[in-house]
Amino acid sequence: MRLIRNWYKLLAGTGLVANDDGPGAAQGTLTANVTWLDYLFIYPDGLTLAGVLDPDATGIYLWTGTYNNKPYCALNSSWFLWWSIADTRWYISTAVGVTGADFWEGGSTTPLGLFEASGGAAGNGTLTGDTLEEHKGVTIAASVSRIVTPAAAGFPAAAGSIEMLVRPSWNYNDGIAHYLWDTYQGSNRRFLLAKGAANTTYLYTDNTYRGAVTFQWAANTLYHVVLNWGTNTLYVNNVLVKTFDAAGLGLGAANLYIGDTCSGANSAFSGIIYYFIARDVAMTPAEITTFKAFFENLYIAHPD
C-alpha cells in the first residue's frame, strides 16, 4: 500500500490542536511546530529475510511493535530486528535493545539491505520488503490552527482513502461545525468531511453532497477514522458507520485543509488530530484493523 501525499504529525507527538475561538475570532493556534513528510511507507504484509544466517532466521515476518520510536520485528522466537539510537543503525539479535555475543549489523538509514554477521554469528542476510520509512518535509511554525497544503492536487479522481486518528473536544450535538478536512482552489470541486451545525456528519466529493449520518461523536474520546472515496464508505473505530452516495472526486481541487474549512470562521476541528494519511487506494477492513492497532500503539501506548 503506497501513500501518495503527506503524512502530518506534531514533532512532539501530541497532535494538531485546532480550536474554535468564538464568532469572528481567529481559528486558534498550534501548540507546537508541525512537520509533514513527503512520503511514508507502511506495509503490514511483512518483511522477507533471505540469505544464510546461522542460526537460521530467514522467512517472512510482520512488524511487532515499536522500539526507539521505530518499528521492530520478531523474526522468530529467538531473533529480533530493531533500531539502535546509540549506534544509529539496525540490528538483528536475540533481544530487542541488546546486541549480545551473536548478532547481524544492518544499515544506518533503512532496515532493508545487507545484514553482516558479527560476534559468533555466521553468514550474511538480506532484508527486503516494505517498511515504515519517513522522509521529512518542511516544518510549519506554530500559527493558525489548520494545515494548508497543495496535496489535494495529487488525489486520484476515482478512488483512494484518508485515515486519521483524532480526539475531539466536543460532542456531536453541540450545534457547531467541525471539519476534519476540506479542499478548495484549482477546479474547486470540493472534497470534505465534517460534523455540521445540524449535528450530522456529512461528505462532499466533486463539489456534491453525498449524504449524512448522525454519528455520536463524544468529547475526549479517541477515534480512528477512515474514509474510502469512490465507494464513499466511512469507518470509525473499525466499524462501517455509513456508506454515502458513491462517486469520485471529479476534477478535484488544488489545496487540502486539515482540521478546518477552506474559508470562514468557527469551523475548526477543535481537539487533537494525531495524524492524517492520504492513500491512492481504498483500505480494506483488514488493513483498517491493522493500521488502527499500529498507530494507536505508536501514538497512544508509546507516544515517546
C-alpha positions as CSV (number, residue, x, y, z in Angstrom):
1,M,0.0,0.0,0.0
2,R,1.7,3.2,-1.2
3,L,1.0,6.6,0.2
4,I,0.5,9.3,-2.3
5,R,1.0,12.5,-0.4
6,N,1.7,13.9,3.0
7,W,1.5,12.4,6.5
8,Y,1.2,15.0,9.2
9,K,2.2,14.8,12.8
10,L,3.4,17.1,15.6
11,L,7.1,16.9,16.4
12,A,6.2,16.4,20.0
13,G,3.8,13.6,19.0
14,T,0.8,15.2,20.7
15,G,-1.2,16.1,17.6
16,L,-2.7,19.1,15.9
17,V,-4.8,21.1,18.4
18,A,-7.3,23.1,16.4
19,N,-9.5,25.5,18.4
20,D,-12.7,27.5,17.9
21,D,-12.2,30.9,19.5
22,G,-15.8,32.3,19.2
23,P,-17.7,34.2,16.5
24,G,-15.5,36.2,14.2
25,A,-12.3,35.3,16.0
26,A,-9.2,33.7,14.6
27,Q,-9.1,29.9,14.4
28,G,-6.7,29.4,17.3
29,T,-3.1,28.3,17.3
30,L,-1.0,25.2,17.1
31,T,0.5,24.2,20.4
32,A,3.8,23.1,18.7
33,N,5.5,23.0,15.4
34,V,4.2,20.6,12.8
35,T,6.2,18.6,10.3
36,W,4.9,16.9,7.2
37,L,6.6,14.0,5.4
38,D,6.9,13.8,1.6
39,Y,6.2,10.1,1.9
40,L,5.5,7.4,4.4
41,F,5.6,3.7,3.5
42,I,3.9,1.3,5.9
43,Y,3.2,-2.2,4.6
44,P,1.7,-4.6,7.2
45,D,2.3,-7.6,4.9
46,G,5.8,-8.3,6.4
47,L,9.5,-8.4,5.6
48,T,11.5,-11.1,3.8
49,L,14.8,-12.1,5.3
50,A,16.9,-14.1,2.8
51,G,20.4,-15.5,2.7
52,V,22.5,-17.7,5.0
53,L,22.0,-16.9,8.7
54,D,23.2,-19.3,11.4
55,P,21.2,-19.9,13.5
56,D,18.6,-19.6,10.8
57,A,16.2,-16.6,10.9
58,T,15.1,-16.5,7.3
59,G,11.5,-16.1,6.4
60,I,8.7,-13.6,6.0
61,Y,7.7,-11.6,9.1
62,L,5.3,-9.0,10.4
63,W,6.1,-5.8,12.3
64,T,5.6,-6.5,16.0
65,G,5.6,-3.0,17.6
66,T,7.8,0.0,18.2
67,Y,11.1,0.5,19.9
68,N,13.2,3.7,20.0
69,N,10.3,5.3,18.1
70,K,10.8,2.9,15.2
71,P,9.2,-0.4,14.4
72,Y,10.7,-3.7,15.5
73,C,10.1,-7.2,14.3
74,A,10.1,-10.5,16.0
75,L,11.7,-12.7,13.3
76,N,11.0,-15.8,15.2
77,S,11.1,-16.9,18.8
78,S,14.8,-16.2,19.1
79,W,15.7,-13.3,16.8
80,F,14.5,-9.6,16.6
81,L,15.1,-6.8,14.2
82,W,15.4,-3.4,15.9
83,W,16.9,0.1,15.7
84,S,19.7,1.4,18.0
85,I,19.7,5.1,18.9
86,A,23.2,4.9,20.3
87,D,24.7,3.3,17.2
88,T,22.2,4.8,14.7
89,R,21.8,1.6,12.9
90,W,19.6,-1.5,12.6
91,Y,20.4,-4.9,14.2
92,I,19.2,-8.4,14.3
93,S,19.9,-10.0,17.7
94,T,18.4,-12.3,20.3
95,A,16.9,-9.5,22.3
96,V,15.5,-6.1,21.4
97,G,18.0,-3.4,22.5
98,V,20.8,-5.8,23.2
99,T,23.3,-7.0,20.5
100,G,24.7,-9.8,22.7
101,A,27.5,-12.1,21.5
102,D,25.9,-13.1,18.2
103,F,24.2,-10.5,16.0
104,W,23.9,-9.1,12.5
105,E,24.5,-5.5,11.8
106,G,22.5,-3.6,9.2
107,G,22.5,-0.1,7.7
108,S,22.2,3.3,9.3
109,T,19.2,4.6,7.4
110,T,16.8,1.8,6.4
111,P,16.2,-1.8,7.7
112,L,16.3,-3.0,4.2
113,G,19.5,-4.3,2.6
114,L,22.5,-6.4,3.8
115,F,23.0,-7.6,7.4
116,E,26.5,-8.7,8.1
117,A,27.4,-11.2,10.8
118,S,29.3,-10.1,14.0
119,G,30.5,-11.9,17.1
120,G,29.9,-15.6,16.9
121,A,27.1,-15.3,14.3
122,A,27.8,-16.7,10.8
123,G,26.6,-15.9,7.3
124,N,25.0,-12.7,6.0
125,G,21.4,-12.0,5.2
126,T,19.5,-9.5,3.1
127,L,16.3,-7.9,4.2
128,T,13.7,-6.9,1.6
129,G,10.2,-5.7,1.7
130,D,8.3,-2.5,2.6
131,T,8.7,-0.8,5.9
132,L,7.8,2.4,7.8
133,E,10.2,4.9,6.4
134,E,9.9,8.7,6.8
135,H,11.2,11.4,4.5
136,K,10.7,14.7,6.4
137,G,9.5,17.8,4.5
138,V,9.1,21.4,5.7
139,T,8.2,22.3,9.3
140,I,5.4,24.7,9.9
141,A,5.8,27.0,12.9
142,A,3.1,27.4,15.4
143,S,0.5,29.7,13.9
144,V,-3.1,29.1,12.7
145,S,-4.9,26.0,13.7
146,R,-5.0,24.3,10.3
147,I,-2.5,22.8,7.9
148,V,-2.8,24.0,4.3
149,T,-1.0,22.1,1.5
150,P,-1.3,21.6,-2.2
151,A,-1.6,17.8,-1.6
152,A,-5.2,17.7,-2.8
153,A,-4.0,18.2,-6.4
154,G,-2.4,14.7,-6.2
155,F,-5.5,12.8,-5.1
156,P,-6.6,10.4,-7.8
157,A,-10.2,11.1,-9.0
158,A,-11.6,7.5,-9.0
159,A,-10.6,6.1,-5.6
160,G,-8.4,6.5,-2.5
161,S,-8.6,6.8,1.2
162,I,-7.9,9.2,4.1
163,E,-7.0,7.9,7.5
164,M,-6.9,9.9,10.7
165,L,-6.6,9.4,14.5
166,V,-8.5,12.1,16.4
167,R,-9.7,13.1,19.8
168,P,-12.5,15.8,19.6
169,S,-13.1,18.2,22.4
170,W,-16.8,18.4,21.6
171,N,-19.9,16.3,21.5
172,Y,-21.9,15.5,18.3
173,N,-24.9,17.6,19.4
174,D,-23.0,20.9,20.2
175,G,-24.6,22.7,17.2
176,I,-21.2,23.8,15.8
177,A,-19.5,22.8,12.6
178,H,-16.2,20.8,12.9
179,Y,-14.2,20.0,9.8
180,L,-11.9,17.0,9.6
181,W,-10.7,18.2,6.2
182,D,-11.7,20.3,3.3
183,T,-10.3,21.0,-0.2
184,Y,-10.6,24.1,-2.5
185,Q,-9.0,26.1,-5.2
186,G,-7.9,24.8,-8.6
187,S,-11.0,23.3,-10.2
188,N,-12.9,24.0,-6.9
189,R,-14.6,20.6,-6.8
190,R,-14.7,20.3,-3.0
191,F,-13.9,17.2,-1.1
192,L,-14.7,17.4,2.6
193,L,-15.8,15.5,5.7
194,A,-17.3,17.5,8.6
195,K,-19.7,17.3,11.5
196,G,-22.1,20.1,10.7
197,A,-24.0,22.6,12.8
198,A,-27.1,20.3,12.3
199,N,-25.2,17.6,14.3
200,T,-24.8,15.2,11.4
201,T,-21.5,14.1,9.8
202,Y,-21.6,14.7,6.1
203,L,-19.5,14.2,3.0
204,Y,-18.9,16.1,-0.2
205,T,-16.9,14.8,-3.2
206,D,-16.7,16.5,-6.6
207,N,-18.5,19.5,-5.0
208,T,-21.6,17.4,-4.5
209,Y,-23.3,16.5,-1.2
210,R,-23.1,12.7,-0.8
211,G,-25.3,12.3,2.4
212,A,-25.0,12.4,6.1
213,V,-25.1,10.2,9.2
214,T,-25.8,11.1,12.9
215,F,-22.6,9.7,14.3
216,Q,-22.5,10.3,18.1
217,W,-19.0,11.8,18.5
218,A,-18.1,12.2,22.2
219,A,-15.7,14.7,23.7
220,N,-12.2,13.4,24.7
221,T,-12.8,10.0,23.0
222,L,-10.3,8.5,20.6
223,Y,-11.5,7.8,17.1
224,H,-9.7,6.1,14.2
225,V,-11.4,7.4,11.1
226,V,-11.1,6.1,7.5
227,L,-12.9,7.4,4.5
228,N,-12.6,5.5,1.3
229,W,-13.6,7.8,-1.5
230,G,-15.1,6.4,-4.7
231,T,-17.1,3.9,-2.7
232,N,-17.5,6.7,-0.1
233,T,-17.5,4.4,2.9
234,L,-16.8,5.8,6.4
235,Y,-15.3,3.6,9.1
236,V,-14.9,4.8,12.7
237,N,-13.0,2.5,15.1
238,N,-13.2,-0.4,12.7
239,V,-17.0,-0.1,12.2
240,L,-18.6,0.8,8.9
241,V,-20.9,3.7,10.1
242,K,-22.0,5.0,6.7
243,T,-22.0,4.3,3.0
244,F,-22.5,7.6,1.4
245,D,-23.6,8.1,-2.3
246,A,-20.8,6.6,-4.3
247,A,-18.7,8.9,-6.6
248,G,-15.2,10.0,-7.1
249,L,-13.6,13.4,-6.9
250,G,-14.1,14.6,-10.5
251,L,-11.6,17.3,-11.4
252,G,-10.9,17.7,-7.7
253,A,-9.3,20.8,-6.1
254,A,-5.8,22.1,-5.6
255,N,-5.4,22.7,-1.8
256,L,-6.0,20.5,1.2
257,Y,-7.1,22.0,4.6
258,I,-6.6,19.7,7.5
259,G,-8.5,20.4,10.7
260,D,-10.6,23.3,9.3
261,T,-12.7,24.6,6.4
262,C,-11.1,26.3,3.4
263,S,-12.7,29.7,4.5
264,G,-14.8,31.2,7.2
265,A,-14.5,31.2,11.0
266,N,-15.6,28.8,13.7
267,S,-15.4,25.5,11.8
268,A,-12.1,24.1,13.1
269,F,-11.9,20.5,14.2
270,S,-11.4,21.5,17.9
271,G,-9.4,18.7,19.5
272,I,-6.4,16.6,18.7
273,I,-5.5,15.3,15.3
274,Y,-2.7,12.8,15.8
275,Y,-2.0,12.2,12.1
276,F,-3.5,12.4,8.6
277,I,-2.7,10.0,5.8
278,A,-3.9,10.0,2.2
279,R,-3.5,6.9,0.0
280,D,-4.1,6.3,-3.6
281,V,-6.1,3.1,-2.9
282,A,-9.1,2.3,-0.7
283,M,-8.4,0.5,2.5
284,T,-9.8,-3.0,3.2
285,P,-11.4,-3.8,6.6
286,A,-8.4,-6.0,7.4
287,E,-6.0,-3.1,6.6
288,I,-8.1,-0.7,8.7
289,T,-7.8,-3.0,11.7
290,T,-4.0,-3.4,11.2
291,F,-3.3,0.3,10.9
292,K,-5.6,1.2,13.8
293,A,-3.7,-1.1,16.1
294,F,-0.3,0.0,14.8
295,F,-0.9,3.8,15.2
296,E,-2.7,3.6,18.5
297,N,0.3,1.7,19.8
298,L,2.6,4.4,18.3
299,Y,0.7,7.5,19.4
300,I,-1.2,6.4,22.5
301,A,0.5,3.5,24.1
302,H,4.1,4.6,23.3
303,P,3.9,8.4,22.5
304,D,7.6,8.9,23.0
